[in-house]
Amino acid sequence: MPSASSVLLAIHVKRTDNVELKNPILSYIRETYSDREAEDAVDDLVAIQTLRNELVTSQAGSQLTAKDSYIKYYKCLTSIETRFPISNEKGNVRISFPWTDAFRPSKKTSQSNIHYEKAAVLFNVAAVISQQALQVDRATADGIKEACKLFQEAAGMFGHLKESEAAKVDNPRPVDLSPECLSMMEKLMMAQAQECVYHKAVMDKKSPGTLARLAKQAGNMYGEVSAIFNQPVVVQHFERSWVAHTKMKASLYDVNALMDQAKQYNSDTKIAFEIATLSEAFVRMQSVKALAKAVSSEMADSLKSQEEVLTLALTKAQKDNNTVYLERVPAFADVPAVQPAILVKAAPPTNLDASSENLFSGLIPDSSAKALSKYTDMVDSISREQLTALADATDAARITLKQAELPDLLEALDGAELPDLLEALDGVSSASVPEGLLREIEDVGSIGGPQHLQEILTEMGELRRHILTEMGELRRHVEGDLSACQAALDEEAQADAGARAQYGDEWRMPTSATLAKHYWEKLHSYRSTMAQAGESDGKVIQRLRDHEALFAALTPDAAANQLPRLQAPLVSTGADPAVVVASLRRNMEGLSQLSNDRAGLEDRLKELKARDNILPKLMAAGSANTDALFERELKKYDALKADVAANVGRNAELLAAISRDAQAFKAVFEVPAWRAACEGAAGGIKTTLKTYKEVLDHLSEGLRFYMSLQSEGLSFYMSLQEAVKQHQQQCSDYAYTRALQRDDMRQDLDRRRRELQHASAQTVSENDWMDSSYTTEYRAASVVTNLWIAAFAVTSALFGLLGAVVALQWPNPRILCYKTAYSDMPSSTARSCCSLYSLNLGFCVFWLLVFAIMIIARDVVRIVVCLCFCLVHTAVVVVFRLKFKRFGRPERPYGTNDLVLSGPASGGGMVGAQPQAVGIPIYSIPMRTWYWVLALPLWK
């Protein structure tokens, strides 16, 4: 999503149609020179014609790669300019160059003027450079440096165009080539270059003070661009989004400068200055949001994060000051202003020199071209001198009128309309309004006046409704959970109260009536705060409505109407007031006429310079007579120079007379006394201004409150909702646990009461004997059982070990009396023996059953023991199974599987031989006996 800080502007290119250059110029060469010279120039003309046709064709696609082609074509036009006169006059080359307006493509202007063609080409070069700057990746340090360089190049190109080719374009001049429009685009490119410098400094983590100075300069430069949009020439020519964009940028970087400066104050521990600066930044941020909405809704949304940062910083600073520093916060006017720092400058073009172009070299000698360049420099020098003299005269008039407080004093005298030129010199201001008061009124107007208050009020209302809706829903959920908590606690409290009433002081369990007290207090606190905020909003809104008419009158003109008028005294002891006023008006009107004449002289000078084409005369005279030709041609400027000198001289005389008349006027009309009266009568306006500022501060404070409430209040309710849910579960668990404890305590108390009621010596003796007999019997059974379990465990371990050895030696066991191949039974002639494989399998199943029982009983030690025995027997069974699979199943010649343990063998078997009985059995244990052995531990 585009953000207010990242969006920059590029200039559109002008568009043109195909133009025939070759044939008109060839015709001129044939008529002026000869057919041979025309044939020599064909190749050059074809190349120029092809180059222009390519530029026309490339208009349908991207213009980013057309910069070199435009510059090459511009050099070709420079070569044409010095050799072929192009105009609608008889005997000249008649070629009409059509170009559309860059900002209004539907408007097309055609001129038979080579300077118009060159101006359009230079305009497109600058436009393409600005587009290249926008295509650079400004997210990297190298990218933003490249963008800054390109914007400075574009600014230099627009400045060069304004001073050179655009000044020679015929009238009516297209708006996009007017001095006002070119100045605006030059300043816009410079402002965007300064903005890139600011973002590069942010990337480099420069100090907040440095960032503030860079941001302040960027805001000032955007402000200059915005001011040019109000000039009559361009005010209706651009889309509203352009105007809103530059205004928004100017305001945004003013806010950025204030925020960065506040960070510097914070690091310097100047908390009072920090609060004053952040408060002013917050007020101006509301204007930035309104301007951003005029650009796009996405642009306005991108400011929310910055506004939240600003709000949090201001809230934190105020909190720190209220709890730690306790400093008095000054008015913002008393805070030192941020000094801007400019780090960019326009880069003049260096690649427009056409001296290296070897075109039409056979038509005009190089000496003639140099002579033409010399004459052009002489004409430019004369033009600069005369224009400078006229500009100095205008500046002198402006300064003198400012010092004499004119035309303000004459306006204050009778409010008569003054000449438009005098208004343009210094702007009409209200002389009766004190200067400090006038500045405050203008500041009110700059931030939007009463309309600004209404915008803040509207935004605050929308924010309040949104917050109340979200918080209301959260509050209902919280209250429902709290009600459930309260119901569980009330039910438990009633049961506790009943038990307490039954058992009296013996019942000492704590109550839970106040467990949710903290949550209820916070909820009531926020409800109270919201109610107080609503009442405060109502008071501020009512105050705004009560003073709305007075706020609307906070303009210089309306303020002047409330102050005393300047009047002539009833009795004059000096000069006649009427004579003084008449003389002053006559001189002012004469000065106005001279100013109008100066404008006409400037137009005449520019027109004469544009039409001054001595190339045909220069070629006819040859190189030997150029000085005499120059002298004759420059005489045409003598009359204009004399008119300029006369105007400047007459201007100085009138200014001297106006200074004398102004002194007499102030003495006759007692201007100092009148100003003192105005100062005293301005109390009502000052009161209105004070009220306006108070309402603005209250509305800003309310807006900050709701914004902080949106971030903190909603977070609180969501956290509270989660905490209440957890608390609800805790309450339920607590009530259940308390019920169990209450039942246990009740049973214990009841048992004790019964024992006390039926206590006697005989009963106590019988009970003691019964308890002792019961304990002795229980202990004897426990000892017998534990012995059986120990014997069983030893037996299990023995057969596990014996089985493991036999299984590992299979199929030729060699342990004890296991000497028969393919048999897991000891040799015996008396009885058949139990299979160790089957016995270990049985032990494994048995220990699994005991393991399950111990899990239910939650006896950790016995669980581990059972698991170990189970794993041992399982391993023995697995080894047996693997050996059986590899070497074969065991032989069973003796029938049933009863185990017979034998003593030392007297003989042995051989591997692979038939089983033979070897050894004498020590004792025999039938299988049914093992069944009882296995069952005995289960009985335990």
N, C-alpha and C positions, 0 to 999 in steps of 0.2 A: 504494500500500500504506500503511495507517495506521501511523504511527510512535508510539513511546512519548511523544514530546514534543508531538505534535499532537493526540492524542485527548483530548477533554474530555467531560464528562458533562452531560446535561440531565435534568430531573425530569419524570416522567410525570404527567399530569393525573388527577385523580379523576373518576370517572364516576357518573352518577346516572340515575334513571328519572323519568318524568313524575309530577308531584305536583299535586293540585288545591288551589289557593290561594284562588281567588275565592269559592267557595260557603261554606267554613267561616268565612271572615272576614266575608262578608255576613250570615251567620246571627248571628255575634257582634254585629255592628253593630245588627241589628234588635232583638236581645234587650236590648242595653245602651243603645242610643240610640232610634232610631225608624226607620220605613220611609223617611222622607224623607232622612235622613242616609245610609241604605243606598243609595238611588237615586243620591245625589250621588257616592258612592264607587265606583260600578260602573265608570265609565270608567278610573279609576286602577287598579282591580284587574284589569281586562281587559288593560291595557297591561303590568302586571307579569307576569300569567299568560302573555301572548304572549312576553315577553322570556325567561322561563324555558324555555318550550317550544322556543324557537329555540336556546337553549344545549344542550338535550338533543339536538335534531336535528343540531347541528353537531358532535357528538362523533364521528360516523362519518367525518368528514373531518379536514382539517388544523386544528389549534388555533392556528396562528400569528396569525390575524386576529381571534381571539375575545377579546383582551385588553380592548378598549373595552367590549364587551358584558358581560363579567364585572364590570367596575368599575361600569357603569351599574346592573346588577342588585344589586350590593352596596349602592349608595346607596339603592335602593328598599327593601332589607331593613332599612336603618337607619331609614327612615321608618316601616316597619311595626313595628319594635321599640319605638319610643317611643309607639305608639298601641294596639297589640293584644298582650296577653299570650298567648304561645304555649307551651303545656305540656299534660301529660296531666291536670292538676288540674281539678276541677270548676269550671265557670264560665269557663275559659280557652278559647282557640282550639286545637283539637286537630288539628295537622298533623304528620305524620311525614315527615322528610326522609331519604331513603336515599342513601348514597354508598359507593362501593367504595374499598378501600385502593389508594393509588397504586402501591404496590410488590407487592401481592398482590391482583390484580383479583378473585380468587375470593372474597375476604372482603368482605362488605357489612355496613355498620352503619347503623341507622336510629335517629334521635332526634327527639323533639318539642321541639326547642330551637332557637330562632332563631339562637343563637350557633354552633351546630353548622353550620347552613347558611351563615352568614357566614364561618366558619372554612374551610369547604370551598371557597367561592368565592375567598377570598384565597389559599388554597393554589394554586388553579389559575392565578390571576393570576401568582404567582411562578414557577410551572412554565412558563407560556407565555413569560415573559420569558427564562428560561434556554434555552428552545428557540430563541427568536429570536437569542440570542447565538451559538448553535451554527451558525445559518444564515449568519452574517456571514462574508465572505471575509477570513480572518485572514492572508492572504498579503500584504496591503497594510498600510501604516501607518495609514490612516484606518479600515480594517476592524478592525484589532486594537484601536484606541482605542474604536470603537463596541462591540465585544464586551466589553471591560473595563467600560465604562459600564453595559451591560446586566447583567453579572454582579453589579455592585455594587447595582443596583436590585433584582435578585432577592434578594440577601442582605438588603437593608433590608426587603423585603416579608416574608421568612420571620421576621426578627427582630420585626417589628411583629405578625405573627400569633401568635408565641409569647407575647408580652407582653399581648395583648389578647384576641382572640376564643377562641384555643385554650385559654386558662386557664378559660374559662367553659363548656367542653364537659362534658356529663355523663359520669360513670363508668359502665361501663368505657370509657375513652377509646381511640379507634383509635390504633394504633401510629404511623401517619404524622402524627398530630396531637399526639403526645406531646412534652414539652419536649426530651427527648433527641434524637428524630428531627429536630425543627425546628432545634435547635442544630447538629446534624450537617449539615443542608442549608444553613444559613446559613454555617457555616464552609467548606463545600465551595465555595459560590459565591464566597466571599472568596478562597479559595486559587486558584481558577481565574482570578479577576481579577488576583491577584498574578502568576500565571503569564503572563498577557497582558502585564503591565507588563514582565516579564523579556524576553519575546520582542520587545517594542517597543524595549527598550534594546539588544538584539542587532542589530536592524535599524538603529538609530541609531549603531551602532558605539561604544557607551560603553566606558569603560575596563574592563579585566578586574576590577579591584577593586570597581567598582560592580556589575557583573554578578554577582560572587560574593555580595555582600550581598543582592541581590534574589533570587537563587536560594536562598540559605540561608533567607530568610523564607518563600519558597514551600514549601520542604521542611518547615519547622516547621509551617506551616498545614495541609499535607496530613497531617503526623503527628498533629495534633490531631483531624482528621477520622477518621483510622484508629483513634485511641484510643476515640472515641465508639462505633465499631462493636463494641467489646468489652463495652459495657455490657449488662446483662441484658435490658433492654427491647428492644433492636434487634439483639442478637447473632445471632438465628436468623431475623430478618425479611427481610434483604436477600440477594440472590444473592451467591455467593462471588466472582463477578467484580468486584462493586463493592468488596468488602473488599480483594481483591488489587490492584485498580486504585489505590486510595488509598495502600496500602502501597508499591506500586511507584513511584508519583509522589513520595512522601516520600523514598524512598531515592534515586531518580533525581536529584532536585534537590539532595540532599546531595552527590552525586557531581559534578553540574554546578558547585556552589559550590566544591568542592575543585579541579576542573579550571580554573575561571576564576581562583581564587586562585593556583594554580600559575603561570598565565600572568603574573599580576601579580608574583609572586616572580621569574619569569624576566626580566621587564623591569627589575626592581630589582636584578638580578644577585645574588639570594639563592638560589644554586643548591642549597644544603643543604636549605633549607625547601621548595624546589620538589620535590626528590626525595622528601622525607618526605610531602609532601601528595599527590603523584601515586601513591606506593605505597599510601597509605591509600585513595585513590580507586579504585585497581585492585582492592583487596580488597573494597570495598563494591560495586563493579560486578558482582561475582559474585553477590551477594545480589539486586541489581536484576534480573539475568538470570533467576534462579530465580523471582522474583515475576512477571516479565513472562511467563514460560511458563505461570503459573497463569491469566493473562488470556487469552492466545492465542499461538499459534506465530508469527503475523505480528508481534506486538508484540516477541517475543524476537528475531526476525530483524532488526528495525529497529535494534537496539542494537549490531549487529556493527560498523557503521562507526564509531560513537562509541568502541567498545572498541578498535578498531584505532588510532584517533587517540590514545587514552590510552596504549596500549602503545608506540607510536612516540615519543610525547613523553617517556615515562619512560625508554625505552632511550636516547634522545638525551641526556637530562639526565644519566643515569648515565655515559654515555660521555664527555661533556664534563667531568664532575667527575673522572673517573678519569685524564683526559689533560691537563686544564688547571687546574681550580680546586683539586682535591685537598682538599676540605673534609670535615669529619666530619658525617655525616648524623645529625641528632637523632631521637629517638623522636617519633612524631606527637603524643604528649601534651605535648611541650615546644614545639610549634609554636603560635603565637598563633591563637586561635579566630577564625573569621569572624563578624563582628557583623552580624546580620540588619538589613534595612531595609525597613519596610513602607510602601508608597506607595498603599494602597487603604483605603477605609472603606465601611461599609454606607451606602447612600443611603435614608433613611426615605421612605416614600411620601408624596406631597404632593397626590394627586388623589382622596382618599377622603372628602373633606368633603361631606356630604349636605345642608348648610344651604340650598343653592341649589335643591334639589328641592321643588317645590310640589305635594306629594301629601297628600291627606286633610286639607287645610287647614281644612275646615269641621267636622272631628270634634274635634280637640284644638287649643285656642288656642296661639299661640306662647308665651305666658307660661307655660303648663303644661309645654311642651317644655323651656323654659329651666330651669324649676324642677327637672324630672327630671334634666337634665344637671348641675345644681348638686349635687343629692343624690348622684348617681353619683360625682362628684369627691370628695365628703366620704367616701364609703365607700372609694374607692380610696386616699385618704390614710390612713385608719385601717388598711387592709389592708397598705399599704407599711410603716407604722411598726411593726406587730406582726411582720411577716415579717422586717424588718431586725433587730429585737431578737432574734428566734430565731436568725437567721443569725450575728449577732455572738456569741451564746452558744456556738454550735457552733464558731466560729473560735477563741474564747478557750479552749475545751476542747482543741482540736487543738494550739494553740501551747503550752499548759501541759504537755500530755502529751509533746510533742516535747522540751521543755526538761528534763522529768523523766526522759526516756528510757523512757517507759512506752508501751505495755505490754511492751516488749522485755525489760526487766529481769525482770519476773515470768515471762515465757516462758523466759528463760535459767535461772531458778531451778529450775523443775520441768517445763517443757514443757506445762503444763496448757492446756486450751482456754480461750480468752478470749471475752468477749461479741462477737458479730458486729459490733455497732455500733462498738466500739473498733477493730476491724480496719478498718472503713470509714473511721474518722477519719484514720488515718495509714498504714494498710497494715502488716501484720505483717512485720517484718524481723528478721534474726538479730543480736541484740545482741552476741553473742560474737565475731562476725566484725569485724575492724578495718575502719574506714570506707573507707580507700583500697583495701584488698583486696576489700571488698564491691563497690565501684564497678567494679573490674576484672572481677570475676565477672559482674556484670550486663552489662558490655560484651560479654563472651563470649557470654552468652545472647542479647543483642540481635542479633548477627550470625549466630546459628544454632547455636552450640556445635559439638559433634562432627559433627552432621549437615551443617554447612557444610563441614567438611573432607572428608567423604565426597562431597559434591556437586562440590567442586573436583577431587577425585581422579578421579571418574567422567568429568567433562568433559575432564580432561587425558588420560585413557586413550583416549577416543573421538578426540580431536584427534590424539593420537600415532599411532593406527592409521590414521587417514585420511591423515596426512602420509606415513607409511611406505609406504602403498600407492601413493600418487601418485609419491613420490620413487623407490620401487623400480622402477616402470615406466620413469620417465625415466632412472634409472640404468642399466637394461638397454640402453636405446637408446644411451646415451652410451658404455657399455662396448663395444657392438657396433661403433659408429663408431670408437672408439679402437683396437679390435682390427684393423679394416680399415686404419687409419692405420699401426698397428704392423707389419702384414704387408707393406704397401708399403715402409715404411722398412727393415724387415729384409731384404727382397729386394734393395733398392738397396744396403744396407750390405754384403750378401754379395758382390754384384758389385763393389762398390768395394774390398772386402778382397781379392778375387781379382786385380783390376788392380794393387792396391798391392803384393801379393806378387810379381807378375810384373815390375813396373817399379821396385820399391824406392823410393828417395828421390825419384826423378823424379816420382812420383805424389803431388801435393800438394793434391788436392781435399779439402775438409772433409767430415767424416762427418755423418750425420743421426740418430744413435742417440738423441740427447737432445732432439729437437724437441718431443715430447709430454710432456716431464718436468713442465712447469708444470701441465698439466691433470691429470696423474696425482696430483701432490701435492695439488691442491685436492680431488680426489675422495677420496683417502685421508684428508684432513683432516676432511671432512664425515662420512665413515664413522666415524672415531675419535670425533668429537663426538657422533654419534648413539649410539655404544656407551657413551660416558661418561654421556650423559643417561639411558640405560636403567639403568645401574648406580646412578646417583643416585636415580632414581625408585624403584628397589627398596629402597634404604636408607630413604628417607622413608616409603614404604608400610609397611615393617617397623616403623619407629619409631612410626608411627600405630597399628598393630595392638598393639604392646607397651603403649602408654599409653592405649588406647581406654577401658578401664574407669576410669582416673583422669580422663580428660577428661569422661566421663559424670557424674562427681561434682562437676563445676564448677558447682554451683548453691548459692545461699545456704543452703538447708536442709541439703544434704549437707555443706557446709563447716562449718556450725555443729555438726553431729554429731561432727566430728573434733576439736573444740576442748573445753577444760575446761568443765564445768558450774558454774554459780554455786551455791555451797553455804554454809550457815550455819557460822560458826566453832564449833569444839568447845567453846571457853570464851568466853563473852561478858562483857565488863566493863561494857557499857552497857545499853541497853534490851533487853528480851526479843525475840529475832528472831521468834518465833511471833506475839507481840502486834503487832509492827510489820507483818508480812505480812498478818495478819488485818485490821488496820485499813485497810491500803492496798487490800486486795481489796474490803472492804466499801464503801469510798468509790468505788472504780472501778465496782463494780456499781451503786451509786446513780447515778453519772454516766451509766452506760449506760442506766439506766431513764429518766433525765431526757431523754436524747437521743431515746429512743423516744417519750416524751411530746411532745417538740417536733415530731416528725413528725406525730403525731396532731393537735396544735394547728394545724399548717399546713393539714392536710386539712379540719379543721372550719371554719377561717376561709375557705378557698376555697369550701367547700360553702355556707356561710351567705351569702357574697357572691353566689354564683350564683343562689340562691333569693330574693334580696332584690328583690322587685318591688312597688314602691309606686305604680305608675301608676294603678290603680283608686282607691286612697285619695287620691292627689293630685288626680284629677279630681273626686272627690266633695267634697273639702275646699275647692276653689277656690284662687284665688291669694292670698287674704288670710291664710290660716292655714298657709302652707307652713312657716314657721319652727318653729311648735309641732309640726307633723307630723314634721318632720325630727328634732326633739329626742326625740320618743317612739320613732321608728323606730330611731334610733341607739343607744338604750338596750339593744337586744338584743345589741350587741357588748360591753357592759360586763363580762359574766361571762367572756367569752373573753379580754378584755384583762387581767382580774385573774389568770386562769390563766397567761397569758404572763408577767406580772410575777413571779408566784410561781416559775415555772420558772426564769426568768433569775436571780432572787435565790438560789434554792437551788443553781443551777449555780455561782454565784460562791463560795458557802460551801464546796461540795465541792472546787472547784479549789484553794482556799486550804488545805484540809485535806490534799489529795493532795500539794501542794507540800511541806508539813511532813513528811508520811509518807515521801515520796521521799527527802528529805534524811536522815531517820533510817535508812531502808533502806540507802542508800549507805554510811552510817557503820558500821552493824552488819555488813553483809556484805562490807565492804572491797572495794567495786566497783573503785576504781582499781588495786588490786593484782591483782584478777582479770583486768582488761583487759590489764595488762602480761603476765600469764601466757598469755592468749590470743594476744597479739602474738608471744610467743616460740614458741608451739606452732603458729603458722600457717606455719612454714617449709616444711612438706611441700606445703601448698596453693600457696604461692608458687612452689615448684619446678615443680609441675604446670602452673601458669599460664605459667611461663617456657617449659616444654617445648611447651605448646600454641601459644604465639606463634611459637616457632621452627619447628614443623611447619607452621604457617599461612604463615609467611614462605617456607619452602622450597617448599611447594606453589604458592604464588603466583608465586614465581620460576620454578618449572618450567612453570607455565601461560603465563607471559610468554615464556619461552624457546620453547615450541612455537608460540605465536602469531607471534612474530617469525620463527621458522624457516619457518612456513607462507608468510609473505610474502616473506622473503629467500631461504630455502633453495630453494623451488620456482622462484623467479625465477632463482636461480643456475643450477639444473640446466637450465632451458629456455634460458638464455643460453649455458650450457656446451654444450648439445646443438647449438645453431646454430653456435657457434664451432668445435666439433669437426667438424661437417660441412664447414664452410669449410676447416678445416685438412686434412681428408681430401682435398678437391679440390686444395688446395695441395700436399699430399704427392705426389699422383699427377702433377701438373704438374711438380713438382720432380724426381721420379724419371725422368719422360720426358726432361726437359731434361738431367738428369745423364747419361742414357744417350747422348743425342746428343753431349754434350760429351766423354764418355768415348770414344766411337767416333772423334771427330775427333782427340782427343789420341792415341789409339792409332795411328791412321793417320799422324799427324805424327811420332810417335816411331819408327814402323816405317820411314818414308821417310828419316828422318835416319840411322837405323842402316844402311840400304842405301847411302846416299850415302857414309857413312864407310867402309864395307867395300869399295866399288868405286872409291874416289877415286884418281885418278892425274892427272898433268899432261896426258897426251894426251887422256884422256877429258874432262877439264875443258875443253881447248881446242876439241875438236869440239862439245861441248855448247854452248859460248859462241858458236861460229860459226853453229850451227844456230838457236840462239835469236835471234841478230842477223838472219839471213836471214829467219826467220819473221816477225820484228817488222817489217822493212822492207816485205815483201810485204803484210802486213796493213795497214800504214799507207797504202801507195799505193792499195790498193783502197778504203780508207775515204775518202780524199780525193776519188777519182773519184766515188764514190757520193754524197758530200755535195754535190759540184758539181751532179750531175744533179738531186738533190732540190731544190737552190736554184733551178735553172733551171725545174724543173717548177712550183715554187711561184710563181715570177714569172709563168710562162705562165698558171697558174690564175688569178692575181690579174688579169692583163691581160684575159683573156677574161671574167672575171666583171664587171670594170668596163665593158668594151665591151658585153657583153650587157645590163647594167643600163641603159646609156644608150639603146640601141636599143629595149629594152622600154618605157622611159618615153616615147620619142618615137613609139611605134607608133600609127597605121599609116604615118606619114610620117617615117622616120628621116632625120636630117640630119647625121650624123657621118661623117667621113672619106669613104669611097667608098660609104657606105650612103645612096643618093639615090633609090632606087626604092620607090614606094609598095607596101605590102603585101608586103614582102620583108625577111627578117632576114638576107639575104646581100648581100655587096658586089657592085656591078655588075662584070661581067666578060664578055668575048666569047671568052676563050680556054678557060676551064673553068667548070664549075658549082662552086658554093661550099658549104661545110658550114654547116648551120643553127646559129646561136648558141644557140637554144633547146635543141637536141639536145646540143650540146657542154656546156652548163652542167649539163644533166641527167646526163651522163656523169661530169663532174667531181664532182658531188654524190654519186653512188653510190660513186666511187672513194674519196673522203675518208671516207665512212662505213665502208668496209672497213678503211682504215688506222686510223680511230678505234677500231674493235673490236680490231685487233691491238695498238694501244698500251695499251688497257685491260688486255689479258692481260699485256703486258710491264710494266705499272705505271709507265710513263714519264709523269709528270704534265705536263711541259712540252709534249711532243708531243701528248698528249691534248687540251690546250687549243688548240694550233695547228690540229689536224685539225677540232676542233669549230667553230672560227671559219670556216675555209674551207667547211665543210659548210653552215653557216648562210648564208654569202654566196651560194653557188650555189643553195641552196634558195630564197632570197628572189628571185633573178633568175628562176628557173623559175616561181615563183608569180605574179610580175608578168606574165610572158609569158602564162601561162594566163588570167589575168584579162583582158588586152588581147585575146587571141584570142576569148574568149567574148563580148566587147563589140563588137569591130570586124570579126571574121572571121578565118579561117585564112589563112596566107601563100600567095602564088603561087609555084610551082616550075617555071619554064619550062626550066630547064637540065638536068634529069635528076638525076644523083647529087649527093649533098651533099658536095662537097669545098671546103675553105676556100681562098679566094684573097684575099690582102691586096693592095690596089691603092694606087697613088699618088694624087696630087691629081686630082680629077675636072675634066673640061673642060666638062661640061654637067650638067644636073639634070633630074629628072623632075617631074611635076606630080601633085598629089594626085588620086587617082581614075583616072589614066591607066594604060595598060598598061605593064608593066615594060619598061625599055629598058636596054641595056648602055651604061654610061657609064664612062669612065676606063680607065687602062692598068694591068694587074696588075703588081705589083712582083716577087712570087715566089709560087709555089704549093707547098702542103704536102699531099700525098695523105693520105687517112684512115688507111691502114695504118701510115703513119709515126707518127701519134698513138697507135695501139695500142701500139707499142714504147715510146713516151714514157711512157704510163700504166703500163706493166708494169715499167719500170726501178726506181722507188722501192720497189715491192713486193719486188724481189730483195734490196734492202738489208735 
